[in-house]
Amino acid sequence: MITRLLENAEYTVILAETGKEGYDLALKEQPDFILLDIQLPDINGTEVLKMLRDSNVNVPIIAVTSYAMSGDKEKLLQAGCNGYIEKPIDPMLVIKQIKTIIGS
């Protein structure tokens, strides 16, 4: 659903199935922004975030999570995320947040 939403808003989407694949693609492709699912099959999204920031990937990273607990948003923002989207998503809020964060 998020992929379709982004493509309809005329963003180019590059998908990764795992945290390792996403990390490698981010280094290679240097995207304008990253939507980072926190619950990944191999590496926790928070660890991927740390790896990206430690590798000087300074593009905006927006955490996407379906299991929000009290304090999660603040922890992710402190860890280096630029935004936070909680599932189920509101399509209009996703696009609005992306545009606000990346400045377009």
Summary of the structure (lengths in Angstrom):
residues: 104
radius of gyration: 12.7
end to end distance: 21.6
largest distance: 34.4
contacts: 278
relative contact order: 0.17
helix: 46%
strand: 12%
